[in-house]
Amino acid sequence: MLGTLGSVLPALEEMALYKPAAGPDSVQRLAEGLGAGALPAVTTLGIMKMHEGNAGASALAAALGRGALPRLNVIDLYNAAIGDAGAGGPRAGLAAASRAGESQS
């Protein structure tokens, strides 16, 4: 899906995902495809009504831990269906990515 946007993606600063048009595991599949340095300019990520659940939150945390979205500083989750088991995932991923960025400075 994102691969078809080609040269536009490196400049993308804000990304909002709304409703799971690609299915209930959309966030998980997207996050699993993000490698180190993916979406390098994104500072704000909004995920609304996607119902990504714990699996999506964990996949997003893993992507952040791998160095995806290196400039991300805001994640806005709304109606995400994340339980206690997944609640710390994105926060932990952001913290790990922040520490990695600091060590590279």
PyMOL commands that place a pseudoatom at each C-alpha (Angstrom):
pseudoatom trace, name=CA, resn=MET, resi=1, chain=A, elem=C, hetatm=0, pos=[0.000, 0.000, 0.000]
pseudoatom trace, name=CA, resn=LEU, resi=2, chain=A, elem=C, hetatm=0, pos=[2.601, 2.619, 1.040]
pseudoatom trace, name=CA, resn=GLY, resi=3, chain=A, elem=C, hetatm=0, pos=[5.057, 1.386, -1.573]
pseudoatom trace, name=CA, resn=THR, resi=4, chain=A, elem=C, hetatm=0, pos=[2.962, 2.958, -4.333]
pseudoatom trace, name=CA, resn=LEU, resi=5, chain=A, elem=C, hetatm=0, pos=[3.550, 6.444, -2.893]
pseudoatom trace, name=CA, resn=GLY, resi=6, chain=A, elem=C, hetatm=0, pos=[7.236, 6.249, -3.783]
pseudoatom trace, name=CA, resn=SER, resi=7, chain=A, elem=C, hetatm=0, pos=[9.166, 9.473, -3.411]
pseudoatom trace, name=CA, resn=VAL, resi=8, chain=A, elem=C, hetatm=0, pos=[6.487, 11.240, -1.340]
pseudoatom trace, name=CA, resn=LEU, resi=9, chain=A, elem=C, hetatm=0, pos=[6.973, 9.109, 1.789]
pseudoatom trace, name=CA, resn=PRO, resi=10, chain=A, elem=C, hetatm=0, pos=[10.362, 10.472, 2.918]
pseudoatom trace, name=CA, resn=ALA, resi=11, chain=A, elem=C, hetatm=0, pos=[8.806, 13.970, 3.199]
pseudoatom trace, name=CA, resn=LEU, resi=12, chain=A, elem=C, hetatm=0, pos=[5.600, 12.885, 4.984]
pseudoatom trace, name=CA, resn=GLU, resi=13, chain=A, elem=C, hetatm=0, pos=[5.444, 14.618, 8.405]
pseudoatom trace, name=CA, resn=GLU, resi=14, chain=A, elem=C, hetatm=0, pos=[2.000, 13.655, 9.707]
pseudoatom trace, name=CA, resn=MET, resi=15, chain=A, elem=C, hetatm=0, pos=[0.197, 10.380, 9.151]
pseudoatom trace, name=CA, resn=ALA, resi=16, chain=A, elem=C, hetatm=0, pos=[-3.370, 9.595, 10.161]
pseudoatom trace, name=CA, resn=LEU, resi=17, chain=A, elem=C, hetatm=0, pos=[-4.957, 6.181, 9.772]
pseudoatom trace, name=CA, resn=TYR, resi=18, chain=A, elem=C, hetatm=0, pos=[-8.717, 6.011, 10.112]
pseudoatom trace, name=CA, resn=LYS, resi=19, chain=A, elem=C, hetatm=0, pos=[-10.870, 2.883, 10.096]
pseudoatom trace, name=CA, resn=PRO, resi=20, chain=A, elem=C, hetatm=0, pos=[-9.431, -0.466, 9.010]
pseudoatom trace, name=CA, resn=ALA, resi=21, chain=A, elem=C, hetatm=0, pos=[-10.102, -0.460, 5.277]
pseudoatom trace, name=CA, resn=ALA, resi=22, chain=A, elem=C, hetatm=0, pos=[-7.448, -3.149, 4.839]
pseudoatom trace, name=CA, resn=GLY, resi=23, chain=A, elem=C, hetatm=0, pos=[-8.816, -5.386, 7.593]
pseudoatom trace, name=CA, resn=PRO, resi=24, chain=A, elem=C, hetatm=0, pos=[-8.616, -5.726, 11.363]
pseudoatom trace, name=CA, resn=ASP, resi=25, chain=A, elem=C, hetatm=0, pos=[-4.890, -6.451, 11.362]
pseudoatom trace, name=CA, resn=SER, resi=26, chain=A, elem=C, hetatm=0, pos=[-3.993, -3.393, 9.246]
pseudoatom trace, name=CA, resn=VAL, resi=27, chain=A, elem=C, hetatm=0, pos=[-1.833, -1.693, 11.893]
pseudoatom trace, name=CA, resn=GLN, resi=28, chain=A, elem=C, hetatm=0, pos=[-0.008, -4.915, 12.678]
pseudoatom trace, name=CA, resn=ARG, resi=29, chain=A, elem=C, hetatm=0, pos=[0.749, -5.590, 9.007]
pseudoatom trace, name=CA, resn=LEU, resi=30, chain=A, elem=C, hetatm=0, pos=[1.859, -2.000, 8.409]
pseudoatom trace, name=CA, resn=ALA, resi=31, chain=A, elem=C, hetatm=0, pos=[4.109, -1.970, 11.488]
pseudoatom trace, name=CA, resn=GLU, resi=32, chain=A, elem=C, hetatm=0, pos=[5.670, -5.321, 10.622]
pseudoatom trace, name=CA, resn=GLY, resi=33, chain=A, elem=C, hetatm=0, pos=[6.700, -3.870, 7.258]
pseudoatom trace, name=CA, resn=LEU, resi=34, chain=A, elem=C, hetatm=0, pos=[8.463, -0.832, 8.732]
pseudoatom trace, name=CA, resn=GLY, resi=35, chain=A, elem=C, hetatm=0, pos=[12.213, -1.225, 8.971]
pseudoatom trace, name=CA, resn=ALA, resi=36, chain=A, elem=C, hetatm=0, pos=[14.894, 1.030, 10.401]
pseudoatom trace, name=CA, resn=GLY, resi=37, chain=A, elem=C, hetatm=0, pos=[14.600, 4.571, 9.070]
pseudoatom trace, name=CA, resn=ALA, resi=38, chain=A, elem=C, hetatm=0, pos=[11.137, 4.030, 7.544]
pseudoatom trace, name=CA, resn=LEU, resi=39, chain=A, elem=C, hetatm=0, pos=[8.986, 7.163, 7.298]
pseudoatom trace, name=CA, resn=PRO, resi=40, chain=A, elem=C, hetatm=0, pos=[11.902, 9.370, 8.409]
pseudoatom trace, name=CA, resn=ALA, resi=41, chain=A, elem=C, hetatm=0, pos=[10.078, 12.720, 8.613]
pseudoatom trace, name=CA, resn=VAL, resi=42, chain=A, elem=C, hetatm=0, pos=[6.898, 11.601, 10.412]
pseudoatom trace, name=CA, resn=THR, resi=43, chain=A, elem=C, hetatm=0, pos=[6.577, 13.406, 13.740]
pseudoatom trace, name=CA, resn=THR, resi=44, chain=A, elem=C, hetatm=0, pos=[2.884, 12.714, 14.423]
pseudoatom trace, name=CA, resn=LEU, resi=45, chain=A, elem=C, hetatm=0, pos=[1.018, 9.435, 13.958]
pseudoatom trace, name=CA, resn=GLY, resi=46, chain=A, elem=C, hetatm=0, pos=[-2.722, 9.255, 14.512]
pseudoatom trace, name=CA, resn=ILE, resi=47, chain=A, elem=C, hetatm=0, pos=[-4.493, 5.903, 14.597]
pseudoatom trace, name=CA, resn=MET, resi=48, chain=A, elem=C, hetatm=0, pos=[-8.247, 6.283, 14.969]
pseudoatom trace, name=CA, resn=LYS, resi=49, chain=A, elem=C, hetatm=0, pos=[-10.978, 3.641, 15.069]
pseudoatom trace, name=CA, resn=MET, resi=50, chain=A, elem=C, hetatm=0, pos=[-8.564, 0.993, 13.812]
pseudoatom trace, name=CA, resn=HIS, resi=51, chain=A, elem=C, hetatm=0, pos=[-9.110, -1.425, 16.733]
pseudoatom trace, name=CA, resn=GLU, resi=52, chain=A, elem=C, hetatm=0, pos=[-5.507, -2.582, 16.424]
pseudoatom trace, name=CA, resn=GLY, resi=53, chain=A, elem=C, hetatm=0, pos=[-5.569, -4.272, 19.820]
pseudoatom trace, name=CA, resn=ASN, resi=54, chain=A, elem=C, hetatm=0, pos=[-2.606, -5.624, 21.723]
pseudoatom trace, name=CA, resn=ALA, resi=55, chain=A, elem=C, hetatm=0, pos=[-1.068, -7.287, 18.655]
pseudoatom trace, name=CA, resn=GLY, resi=56, chain=A, elem=C, hetatm=0, pos=[-1.071, -4.032, 16.684]
pseudoatom trace, name=CA, resn=ALA, resi=57, chain=A, elem=C, hetatm=0, pos=[0.323, -2.089, 19.629]
pseudoatom trace, name=CA, resn=SER, resi=58, chain=A, elem=C, hetatm=0, pos=[3.091, -4.640, 20.101]
pseudoatom trace, name=CA, resn=ALA, resi=59, chain=A, elem=C, hetatm=0, pos=[3.935, -4.606, 16.377]
pseudoatom trace, name=CA, resn=LEU, resi=60, chain=A, elem=C, hetatm=0, pos=[4.081, -0.794, 16.433]
pseudoatom trace, name=CA, resn=ALA, resi=61, chain=A, elem=C, hetatm=0, pos=[6.365, -0.889, 19.483]
pseudoatom trace, name=CA, resn=ALA, resi=62, chain=A, elem=C, hetatm=0, pos=[8.647, -3.386, 17.730]
pseudoatom trace, name=CA, resn=ALA, resi=63, chain=A, elem=C, hetatm=0, pos=[8.815, -1.159, 14.622]
pseudoatom trace, name=CA, resn=LEU, resi=64, chain=A, elem=C, hetatm=0, pos=[9.760, 1.830, 16.760]
pseudoatom trace, name=CA, resn=GLY, resi=65, chain=A, elem=C, hetatm=0, pos=[12.362, -0.289, 18.515]
pseudoatom trace, name=CA, resn=ARG, resi=66, chain=A, elem=C, hetatm=0, pos=[13.837, -1.200, 15.097]
pseudoatom trace, name=CA, resn=GLY, resi=67, chain=A, elem=C, hetatm=0, pos=[14.230, 2.497, 14.320]
pseudoatom trace, name=CA, resn=ALA, resi=68, chain=A, elem=C, hetatm=0, pos=[11.149, 3.101, 12.173]
pseudoatom trace, name=CA, resn=LEU, resi=69, chain=A, elem=C, hetatm=0, pos=[9.652, 6.595, 12.354]
pseudoatom trace, name=CA, resn=PRO, resi=70, chain=A, elem=C, hetatm=0, pos=[12.841, 8.046, 13.877]
pseudoatom trace, name=CA, resn=ARG, resi=71, chain=A, elem=C, hetatm=0, pos=[11.424, 11.580, 14.363]
pseudoatom trace, name=CA, resn=LEU, resi=72, chain=A, elem=C, hetatm=0, pos=[8.087, 10.462, 15.841]
pseudoatom trace, name=CA, resn=ASN, resi=73, chain=A, elem=C, hetatm=0, pos=[7.171, 12.298, 19.021]
pseudoatom trace, name=CA, resn=VAL, resi=74, chain=A, elem=C, hetatm=0, pos=[3.343, 12.080, 19.102]
pseudoatom trace, name=CA, resn=ILE, resi=75, chain=A, elem=C, hetatm=0, pos=[1.165, 8.979, 18.828]
pseudoatom trace, name=CA, resn=ASP, resi=76, chain=A, elem=C, hetatm=0, pos=[-2.563, 9.650, 19.019]
pseudoatom trace, name=CA, resn=LEU, resi=77, chain=A, elem=C, hetatm=0, pos=[-4.567, 6.467, 19.596]
pseudoatom trace, name=CA, resn=TYR, resi=78, chain=A, elem=C, hetatm=0, pos=[-8.353, 6.711, 19.615]
pseudoatom trace, name=CA, resn=ASN, resi=79, chain=A, elem=C, hetatm=0, pos=[-10.778, 3.812, 19.941]
pseudoatom trace, name=CA, resn=ALA, resi=80, chain=A, elem=C, hetatm=0, pos=[-7.831, 1.443, 19.607]
pseudoatom trace, name=CA, resn=ALA, resi=81, chain=A, elem=C, hetatm=0, pos=[-9.063, -1.590, 21.595]
pseudoatom trace, name=CA, resn=ILE, resi=82, chain=A, elem=C, hetatm=0, pos=[-5.721, -1.900, 23.389]
pseudoatom trace, name=CA, resn=GLY, resi=83, chain=A, elem=C, hetatm=0, pos=[-5.865, -3.688, 26.740]
pseudoatom trace, name=CA, resn=ASP, resi=84, chain=A, elem=C, hetatm=0, pos=[-3.467, -3.619, 29.663]
pseudoatom trace, name=CA, resn=ALA, resi=85, chain=A, elem=C, hetatm=0, pos=[-1.166, -6.127, 27.953]
pseudoatom trace, name=CA, resn=GLY, resi=86, chain=A, elem=C, hetatm=0, pos=[-0.601, -3.837, 24.973]
pseudoatom trace, name=CA, resn=ALA, resi=87, chain=A, elem=C, hetatm=0, pos=[-0.859, -0.427, 26.610]
pseudoatom trace, name=CA, resn=GLY, resi=88, chain=A, elem=C, hetatm=0, pos=[2.840, -0.003, 27.337]
pseudoatom trace, name=CA, resn=GLY, resi=89, chain=A, elem=C, hetatm=0, pos=[4.004, -1.218, 23.934]
pseudoatom trace, name=CA, resn=PRO, resi=90, chain=A, elem=C, hetatm=0, pos=[4.016, 1.995, 21.879]
pseudoatom trace, name=CA, resn=ARG, resi=91, chain=A, elem=C, hetatm=0, pos=[5.238, 4.027, 24.857]
pseudoatom trace, name=CA, resn=ALA, resi=92, chain=A, elem=C, hetatm=0, pos=[8.120, 1.600, 25.412]
pseudoatom trace, name=CA, resn=GLY, resi=93, chain=A, elem=C, hetatm=0, pos=[8.903, 1.601, 21.688]
pseudoatom trace, name=CA, resn=LEU, resi=94, chain=A, elem=C, hetatm=0, pos=[9.004, 5.397, 21.603]
pseudoatom trace, name=CA, resn=ALA, resi=95, chain=A, elem=C, hetatm=0, pos=[11.271, 5.453, 24.655]
pseudoatom trace, name=CA, resn=ALA, resi=96, chain=A, elem=C, hetatm=0, pos=[13.634, 2.916, 23.066]
pseudoatom trace, name=CA, resn=ALA, resi=97, chain=A, elem=C, hetatm=0, pos=[13.686, 4.867, 19.797]
pseudoatom trace, name=CA, resn=SER, resi=98, chain=A, elem=C, hetatm=0, pos=[14.375, 8.089, 21.701]
pseudoatom trace, name=CA, resn=ARG, resi=99, chain=A, elem=C, hetatm=0, pos=[17.303, 6.497, 23.546]
pseudoatom trace, name=CA, resn=ALA, resi=100, chain=A, elem=C, hetatm=0, pos=[18.687, 5.151, 20.276]
pseudoatom trace, name=CA, resn=GLY, resi=101, chain=A, elem=C, hetatm=0, pos=[18.447, 8.596, 18.691]
pseudoatom trace, name=CA, resn=GLU, resi=102, chain=A, elem=C, hetatm=0, pos=[20.245, 10.193, 21.637]
pseudoatom trace, name=CA, resn=SER, resi=103, chain=A, elem=C, hetatm=0, pos=[23.084, 7.710, 21.428]
pseudoatom trace, name=CA, resn=GLN, resi=104, chain=A, elem=C, hetatm=0, pos=[23.587, 8.547, 17.738]
pseudoatom trace, name=CA, resn=SER, resi=105, chain=A, elem=C, hetatm=0, pos=[23.957, 12.291, 18.455]
for i in range(1, 105): cmd.bond("trace and resi %d" % i, "trace and resi %d" % (i + 1))
show_as sticks, trace
zoom trace
